[in-house]
Amino acid sequence: MAFRCVALAVATAASSSCTVLEKRAEEKRFAAARAEALAAHAAWRAGSGWKAKTYKNEGILAKATSENSAVEISLSEQRGLLLVDGLIAMDFPVATGKRSHPTPSGNFHLMDKRRDYSSNLYGKILDATGVVLVSDADTRRDVPPEGAVFVGAKMAYWMRITDTGVGMHVGYNPGRPVSHGCIRLNREAALKLFELLKIGTPVVVADRAPALAVGETP
C-alpha cells in the first residue's frame, strides 16, 4: 500500500510539473507572437498617411472567430482595433462623440446587431414635399410640425454596446469626434466586425487602447 501511495504521489507531481512547463511554453509562444504582431503594426504606423487608412494583418485575421475576437476603441487617437487572441488584427479610423455628446469610456460588450437600422433619436425633419426643415433633429427636443415627418439617421451594420443607445455603425468618419456618442466606422471595418462579432463580444472604450500600451513605459 505504501509503495502504491508513493507511486501515485510521484505520478501526480510529474503531471503537475508537465502542466507548469506546458503553461510556461504557451506563455512564451504568446509573448513571441505578440511581439511580432506589435512590430508589424508599428512598422505600418511608421508609414505616411496611416491615420486615414485601415491596417489588416492577414495572418492574424485568418485565425479570427467569434470566440477569440474583441474590440478596443482609442478615443485619443480616434482609432479602433480588432483583436484576435489578444493580437492586433485590424486598426481602423473611427469618429466618436463630440464634446457635447461624448462616447462613454469603460468595458462593454456587444448587446445587439442589426444590418439595417435607423436612429430613433437623431435624424432630420422633412416637410410634406421632402424639404429639410431641421437637419440635426433630436426627437427629445424637436417636434415635427403638422404634415412633417421625422426620418432617423441611417446606421448600417449597427452594433449596440450600451443601454443608452451607443453603438458602432457605418457613418461619416473624418477621423475626429463628430458623433452624438456612437462610434462611426468606415464600411470596410463595419462589415468585417458585423460579420465576425457575436452578442457578448468584449468592447473596451478608453483614452488609449490597452493593446497599444503593451510594453510601454508608464
Secondary structure, 3 states (H helix, E strand, C coil): CHHHHHHHHHHHHHHHHHHHHHHHHHHHHHHHHHHHHHHHHHHHHCCCCHHHCCEECHHHHCCCCCCCEEEEEECCCCEEEEEECCEEEEEEEEECECCCCCCCCEEEECCEEECCCEEEEEEEEECCCCCEEEEEEECCCCCCCCCCEEEEEECCCEEECCCCCCEEEECCCCCCCCECCCEEECHHHHHHHHHHCCCCCEEEEECCCHHHCCCCCC
